[in-house]
């Protein structure tokens, strides 16, 4: 059964009925979810849900809520905090209002996965039971068949029987093959890889992982997951360099907690073989994982990671950090549905901690974990010393123990409510801990004070908290009040400018920062200058761009628009579908670049677009000469080039013929860019395998596409094997060539 067909069918219906926005959101939500853009999912889902309800479309409501839960549960590992919604959605999807909705079965997976996030082994029997019951109601023709099968396989593995999981997956694979759905086997590979690793069958795990990379899903989440799996596998094989090469940087996986467990497994094994240092940075990263999972209402997984973090802390001689992890484990163990091996893990950590505490201390004066140990020991002697409390809290915050810092500071503030410095540090701890409830309570308490200074502090606390919650109007009301105070005039305007920037309200950004520079001409340089250049660029206020550039010691001669040729960079763009893509570009000014790479051809083309970007780099890599190539996020187009792009597919004709094709396309003001690598192969109708070529061609909006298609046809006349471009031929109005190329594409399985 094609449970997606109704989604395809409803799209034109919605557009004909004036519901274009809802149609777009339905397509963007799944893409944002599988590409790990979860902040975007949170922004899209409420609007889509409101539109679906207003239109009286319960099936669409189920779809939207399901994909939001996919992001929250399967990717972000939300347990307790998503459980209520998961239960409610199952009830709604199976109610009379949504009768017959194909996505109803998907909501069962959401609930089963949510139970797993709370406590995988603890809920494994129930998860297995609901998966078995659901599999009895569907068959291998359903896309849900592989999803629910993986839920059952995962439950078997979490019950401690990975071999039973593999045996079950083998049975499901046979069923898929039996109904002609063998291509769906790749959906079973991620669970198989985990089981094989657990069983120590590392060579088999490597083969399965390579199969998944070559033939499985290619969305960002799956790509990262397989890279992490490769790192786990190579680390176990003692191939540390290969493991490190495949392991994603932490910044790429922090938004998606479903990656945390295998990532920690890879790190632990890399440390074990000496390929990765067991240092403070490892400790900070694991603590960030633990804290995020706890906030999400997950219990078992942060318990397991805390155990690994405690072991690593003991190994590097940091018992103070290990003790904090032990305390976390004890809190989480009390919330597990079934204890499983938790008591044994706790006992092992307690024993290793006792041994570490009894060992002689090594002098490490610059080590932040040793400073924390010093603070803890001093606090035992002087528990009420404000300066010591501050040092202790700062040490905790520096190691990402924000919740523990907040608890410490809160106790001190309760006893010393007039200690304003501690209150300021307490707010930082609440923000770092993402503790919105306590953050709100602090602001309300200060605002309710009779003292003007405390009320002022309360407005700042409230303004910052509301901005984090993206409640811009409420945040701005506090900031407008603060801007009237002489001491707050500049910081309040800068904070409002930051809010406006988040809303892409560029006129307001420029006005507020201009006001700041008028109020305080000697203000130091900073992010406000970059924000001012962004806003001024969008608005064509080139004098302000040059003024801020000069403040930053960037020489920009002349006047008017800035369009120079600076260094190579990459720009991350978002397509209308919600898909992200990183494209090479030439930087043309402080915050502008011109895209040089043909983008996805199923979306509006971005080649040669002039764009404005956020100058805070997202990352970088080195070019062949060792120079950094920075990656930036697009903020919006400054000028669209309007190019159209098409694919060219077929047998690789050799480098000289490709050069000839490129010259022909360039003579028509177009661009020819090869997309395929050495691994791309095509098969002739006779069964012969040959090197393949897959390329994009792009042409200016006023280009003669018929002339372009004819010129390509003339160039390939003497080629032995075919190259085809049916979409270009169709766009050129050459229906005969378009059909001929489609026939060749079918014959060669292109």
ABEGO torsion letter per residue (X at the ends): XBAAAAAAAAAAAAAAAGAAAAAAAAAAAAAAAAAGBAAAAAAAAAAAAAAAAAAGBAAAAAAAAAAAAAAAAAAAGBBAAAAAAAAAAAAAAABAAABGBAAAAAAAAAAAAAAAAABAAAAAAAAAAAAAAAAAABBAABAAAAAAAAAAAAAAAAAGBAAAAAAAAAAAAAAAAAAGAAAAAAAAAAAAAAAAAAAGBAAAAAAAAAAAAAABBABAAAAAAAAAAAAAAAAAAGBAAAAAAABBBAAAAAABAAAAAAAAAAAAAAAAAGABBBBAAAAAAAAAAAAAAAAAGBAAAAAAAAAAAAAAAAAAGBAAAAAAAAAAAAAAAAABABAEAAAAAAAAAAAAAAAAAABBBBBBAABAAAAAAAAAAAAAABAABAAAAAAAAAAAAAAGBAAAAAAAAAAAAAABAABAAAAAAAAAAAAAAGBAAAAAAAAAAAAABABAAAAAAAAAAAAAAAAAAGBAAAAAAAAAAAAABAAAAAAAAAAAAAAAAAAGBAAAAAAAAAAAAAABAABBBEAAAAAAAAAAAAAGBAAAAAAAAAAAGBBBBEBEBBBBBBBBBBBBBBBAAGBBBBBBBBBABAABBBBABBBBAABBBABGBBBBBBABBAEBBBBAAGBBBBBBBBAEBABBAGBBBBBBBEBBAEAAAAAAAAAAAAAAGBBBBBABBAABBBBBAAGBBBBBBBBBBBBBAABBAAAAAAAAAAAAAABABBBBBAAAAAAAGBAAAAAAAAAAAAAAGX
